[in-house]
């Protein structure tokens, strides 16, 4: 009792609660208070405005009623609320190094708005942990150990998740406890099963259409090329099937290993269109016995081009997030930041800070060039 109202759990702010004494001895009180402090550090203000003006906006409600009847706003973090993310990175040398290393692996320097969006996506993981701790009901708050493990994962995976976010890949999760990890694995299995089903359906439509067209055109008399035929004989159905499979093959080859990214989807789409263009060119250069046969083949070609698209969309939209390697039964270690800075050390210039200073000039020049390019484009 007597705690600062801005950071205290609701049960600490009133006596009109059943079993108030037992509730105030629960570790859930400390979970709420610690999350409130982290919220202040992340957002710059406490989860609730309990000033006179803030309470006036809530019709003069007490701090207890405000915290139990209203939800705190989800924190945006320094990156999400920054007008210029470069100014924030100037005060975060370790984060600047993580961004610099991730940007070096990309094809080109990312624009500031892309860096801001990537960092904000990573910050959202911390926001989810804090919001889970700030629920008014004690029974719904995570255990203290679960919160510490989630925060340790957030720290250890931070640099890797920055790189994943800049590449447009799913982030490595930092779930709260065994129940959250089980739910994450269940969602992963569901996504995998959905992707496999859609991929199988797309392949079945593409292959089935190609085989059916090959059977229907088996031994049909054709001439190639149409104007001055160099080859005139019955058409092997296998050749028609192979031509209609070009869009599917082109999509898979062009996408390559970029299965989970938007870039891979675009490459696969272009590969399918390229394969369809080649197959359409071959069909247009062939003299078919009647227009009905050629029209049917063009319809089959359209189906062959469209068939890979559901699989490409499913692979991109249902990308599998990586499973966390943390175990709920493993001994808890003190979180160590991924760039090598130990929280207990003095605020001397670390190796990461020196690297950030070395990269400062280069990064600033890259961002200025990106801004100039955007302005010229506009």
C-alpha positions in Angstrom: 0.0 0.0 0.0 1.1 3.5 -0.6 2.7 2.6 -3.9 2.9 5.1 -6.8 -0.6 4.9 -8.4 0.9 5.2 -11.9 2.7 1.8 -11.5 0.6 0.0 -8.9 -1.7 -2.9 -9.7 -5.4 -2.1 -9.3 -5.7 -4.3 -6.2 -3.2 -2.0 -4.5 -5.4 1.0 -4.9 -8.6 0.1 -3.1 -9.9 -1.9 0.0 -13.1 -2.8 -1.7 -11.8 -6.0 -3.2 -12.7 -9.5 -2.0 -9.6 -11.1 -0.4 -7.6 -7.9 -0.7 -4.9 -8.9 1.7 -4.2 -12.2 -0.1 -4.2 -10.4 -3.5 -1.7 -7.9 -2.4 0.8 -10.6 -1.4 0.6 -12.2 -4.9 3.6 -12.0 -7.2 1.1 -10.8 -9.8 1.3 -7.4 -8.1 5.0 -7.2 -9.0 4.4 -8.4 -12.5 1.9 -5.5 -13.1 4.3 -3.0 -11.5 7.4 -4.1 -13.4 5.4 -4.0 -16.7 4.2 -0.5 -15.8 7.8 0.6 -15.3 8.9 -1.0 -18.6 5.9 0.7 -20.3 7.2 4.1 -19.0 10.7 3.3 -20.3 9.3 2.3 -23.7 6.7 4.9 -24.2 7.8 7.9 -22.2 4.7 8.0 -19.9 2.9 5.6 -17.6 0.2 3.3 -18.9 -2.6 5.5 -17.6 -2.9 9.3 -17.1 -3.9 9.6 -13.5 -3.3 13.3 -13.2 -6.2 15.6 -12.3 -6.7 16.4 -16.0 -6.6 12.7 -16.9 -9.2 11.8 -14.3 -11.4 14.7 -15.3 -11.5 13.2 -18.8 -12.7 9.9 -17.2 -15.5 11.7 -15.4 -13.5 11.9 -12.2 -13.1 8.2 -11.7 -10.6 6.9 -9.2 -7.3 5.3 -10.2 -8.7 1.9 -9.4 -11.8 2.3 -11.7 -9.7 3.8 -14.5 -7.3 0.8 -14.4 -10.1 -1.8 -14.2 -12.6 -0.2 -16.6 -10.3 1.0 -19.4 -7.4 -0.7 -21.2 -4.0 1.0 -21.6 -3.1 2.1 -25.0 -0.7 -0.3 -26.8 2.8 1.3 -26.7 4.2 2.4 -30.0 7.8 2.7 -28.8 10.5 5.2 -29.8 10.7 3.9 -33.4 7.0 3.8 -34.2 6.4 7.3 -32.9 9.6 8.9 -34.3 9.3 11.5 -37.0 12.9 10.7 -38.1 14.1 7.2 -37.2 17.7 8.4 -37.9 17.6 10.7 -34.9 16.5 7.8 -32.7 19.3 5.5 -34.0 21.8 8.2 -33.2 21.0 7.6 -29.6 20.9 3.8 -30.0 24.4 2.7 -31.2 23.7 -1.0 -30.7 20.4 -0.9 -32.6 22.2 1.1 -35.3 24.8 -1.6 -35.6 22.0 -4.3 -35.9 20.3 -2.3 -38.6 23.6 -1.7 -40.4 24.5 -5.4 -40.4 21.0 -6.4 -41.6 21.0 -3.7 -44.3 24.4 -4.9 -45.6 22.7 -8.3 -46.5 20.0 -6.6 -48.6 20.3 -5.8 -52.3 20.1 -2.0 -51.6 20.1 0.4 -48.7 16.6 0.4 -47.1 14.8 3.7 -46.9 14.2 5.3 -43.5 10.5 4.5 -43.5 11.3 0.8 -44.1 13.8 0.8 -41.2 11.2 2.5 -39.0 8.5 -0.1 -39.9 11.0 -3.0 -39.3 12.0 -1.7 -35.9 8.4 -1.0 -34.9 7.5 -4.6 -35.8 10.1 -5.9 -33.4 9.1 -3.4 -30.7 5.5 -4.8 -31.0 6.7 -8.1 -29.5 7.7 -6.2 -26.3 4.4 -4.3 -26.4 2.5 -7.7 -26.5 4.4 -8.9 -23.4 3.7 -5.7 -21.5 0.0 -5.6 -22.4 -0.4 -9.2 -21.2 1.0 -8.1 -17.8 -1.3 -5.0 -17.5 -4.7 -6.8 -17.4 -6.7 -6.0 -14.2 -7.5 -9.6 -13.3 -4.6 -11.3 -11.4 -5.5 -14.7 -12.7 -5.0 -13.6 -16.3 -1.5 -12.1 -15.8 1.5 -14.3 -16.8 3.8 -15.7 -14.1 6.9 -13.7 -13.2 9.2 -16.4 -14.6 7.2 -16.5 -17.9 7.7 -12.7 -18.2 11.4 -12.9 -17.5 11.9 -15.7 -20.1 9.9 -13.8 -22.7 12.0 -10.6 -22.1 15.2 -12.7 -22.2 14.1 -14.1 -25.6 13.2 -10.6 -26.8 16.8 -9.4 -26.0 18.6 -12.5 -27.3 16.7 -12.5 -30.6 16.5 -8.7 -31.1 19.3 -8.4 -33.7 18.1 -11.4 -35.6 14.6 -10.2 -35.6 15.6 -6.8 -36.9 17.3 -8.6 -39.9 14.2 -10.8 -40.4 11.9 -7.8 -40.3 13.9 -5.9 -42.9 13.8 -8.9 -45.1 10.0 -9.3 -44.7 10.3 -12.6 -42.9 8.3 -13.8 -39.9 9.9 -12.9 -36.5 11.2 -15.4 -34.1 8.6 -15.4 -31.3 9.0 -14.7 -27.6 5.9 -16.5 -26.2 4.7 -16.1 -22.6 4.9 -19.6 -21.0 4.1 -23.1 -22.1 0.5 -22.3 -23.0 1.6 -19.6 -25.4 4.3 -21.8 -26.9 1.8 -24.6 -27.4 -0.6 -22.2 -29.1 2.3 -21.0 -31.3 3.1 -24.5 -32.3 -0.6 -25.3 -33.0 -0.8 -22.2 -35.3 2.4 -23.3 -37.0 1.0 -26.8 -37.7 -2.2 -25.3 -39.0 -0.4 -22.9 -41.3 1.8 -25.7 -42.6 -1.2 -28.0 -43.3 -3.0 -25.2 -45.1 0.1 -24.4 -47.2 0.5 -28.1 -48.1 -3.2 -28.4 -49.0 -3.2 -25.3 -51.2 0.1 -26.2 -52.9 -1.2 -29.7 -53.6 -4.4 -28.3 -55.0 -2.6 -25.9 -57.3 -0.2 -28.6 -58.5 -3.1 -31.0 -59.1 -5.0 -28.4 -61.2 -2.0 -27.6 -63.2 -0.9 -31.2 -63.8 -4.5 -32.4 -64.3 -5.2 -29.8 -66.9 -2.0 -30.5 -68.8 -2.6 -34.2 -68.8 -6.2 -33.8 -70.0 -5.1 -31.5 -72.8 -2.4 -33.9 -73.8 -4.8 -36.8 -74.0 -7.4 -34.8 -76.0 -4.8 -33.7 -78.6 -3.0 -37.0 -78.9 -2.3 -37.8 -82.6 -4.1 -34.7 -83.8 -2.7 -33.7 -87.2 -0.8 -30.4 -86.9 1.8 -28.4 -88.8 4.7 -26.3 -87.4 5.3 -23.5 -88.1 1.8 -22.5 -89.4 2.8 -20.5 -92.5 5.6 -22.6 -94.0 5.4 -25.9 -92.1 8.7 -27.7 -91.5 7.1 -30.4 -89.5 3.7 -31.9 -90.3 2.5 -35.0 -88.6 0.3 -36.2 -85.7 0.9 -34.2 -82.5 2.3 -36.2 -79.5 0.1 -35.5 -76.5 3.1 -35.5 -74.3 4.4 -32.4 -76.0 1.2 -30.5 -75.3 1.3 -31.6 -71.7 4.9 -30.5 -71.3 4.1 -27.0 -72.9 1.2 -26.5 -70.5 3.4 -27.3 -67.5 5.8 -24.5 -68.4 4.0 -21.9 -66.2 4.2 -24.2 -63.1 7.8 -25.0 -63.7 8.6 -21.3 -64.4 6.9 -20.3 -61.1 8.8 -22.8 -59.0 12.2 -22.1 -60.7 11.9 -18.3 -60.5 10.7 -18.3 -56.9 13.6 -20.5 -55.8 14.2 -20.5 -52.1 12.2 -17.2 -51.5 9.1 -19.1 -50.6 8.1 -17.1 -47.6 8.7 -13.5 -48.9 6.8 -11.1 -51.0 9.8 -10.9 -53.3 9.5 -14.6 -53.9 5.8 -14.3 -54.7 6.6 -11.6 -57.3 9.3 -13.8 -58.8 7.0 -16.8 -58.9 4.3 -14.8 -60.6 6.7 -13.5 -63.3 8.0 -17.0 -63.8 4.5 -18.3 -64.4 3.7 -15.5 -66.8 7.0 -16.2 -68.7 6.2 -19.9 -68.9 2.7 -19.1 -70.2 4.1 -16.7 -72.7 6.5 -19.3 -74.1 3.7 -21.9 -74.3 1.3 -19.4 -75.9 4.0 -18.5 -78.5 4.4 -22.2 -79.4 0.6 -22.6 -79.7 0.3 -19.6 -81.9 3.0 -20.9 -84.3 1.2 -24.2 -84.7 -1.5 -24.8 -87.3 -4.3 -26.7 -85.5 -7.0 -28.7 -87.4 -9.8 -26.3 -86.2 -10.4 -23.1 -84.3 -12.3 -25.1 -81.6 -9.1 -27.1 -80.8 -7.0 -24.0 -80.6 -9.5 -22.1 -78.4 -9.7 -25.1 -76.1 -5.9 -25.1 -75.8 -5.7 -21.4 -75.0 -8.3 -21.9 -72.3 -6.2 -24.8 -70.9 -3.1 -22.4 -71.1 -4.9 -19.8 -69.1 -5.8 -22.3 -66.5 -2.1 -23.5 -66.4 -0.9 -19.9 -65.8 -3.5 -19.2 -63.0 -3.1 -22.6 -61.3 0.2 -21.8 -59.5 -1.0 -18.5 -58.0 -3.0 -19.9 -55.0 0.1 -21.9 -54.0 2.3 -18.8 -54.3 -0.1 -16.7 -52.3 -0.5 -19.3 -49.6 3.3 -19.8 -49.3 3.8 -16.0 -48.8 0.7 -15.2 -46.7 1.1 -18.2 -44.4 4.8 -18.1 -43.9 5.9 -20.2 -41.0 7.4 -18.3 -38.0 10.5 -19.9 -36.6 10.1 -22.0 -33.5 11.8 -20.7 -30.4 14.6 -22.8 -29.0 13.9 -21.8 -25.5 12.5 -24.4 -23.1 10.2 -23.6 -20.2 12.2 -26.0 -18.0 15.6 -24.6 -18.8 17.4 -22.6 -16.1 16.9 -18.9 -16.5 20.0 -16.9 -17.3 20.4 -13.2 -17.0 19.5 -11.6 -20.4 22.5 -10.6 -22.4 22.0 -8.2 -25.3 22.8 -9.7 -28.7 25.5 -7.1 -29.5 27.6 -8.1 -26.5 26.8 -5.3 -24.1 26.1 -6.7 -20.6 23.5 -4.5 -18.7 25.7 -4.5 -15.5 28.7 -2.9 -17.2 29.4 0.8 -17.1 28.2 3.0 -19.9 31.6 3.1 -21.5 31.9 3.0 -25.3 31.4 -0.7 -26.2 32.6 -2.4 -29.3 29.2 -2.0 -30.8 29.3 1.7 -30.0 32.6 2.1 -31.8 31.2 0.2 -34.8 28.2 2.4 -34.8 30.4 5.5 -34.8 32.3 4.1 -37.7 29.1 3.4 -39.6 27.5 6.7 -38.8 28.9 8.6 -41.8 28.1 5.9 -44.3 24.6 5.4 -42.9 23.8 9.1 -43.0 25.0 9.3 -46.6 22.9 6.3 -47.6 19.8 7.8 -46.0 20.4 11.2 -47.6 20.7 9.5 -51.0 17.5 7.5 -50.5 15.7 10.8 -49.5 17.0 12.6 -52.6 15.9 9.6 -54.8 12.4 9.7 -53.3 12.2 13.4 -53.8 13.3 13.2 -57.4 10.8 10.4 -57.9 8.0 12.5 -56.6 
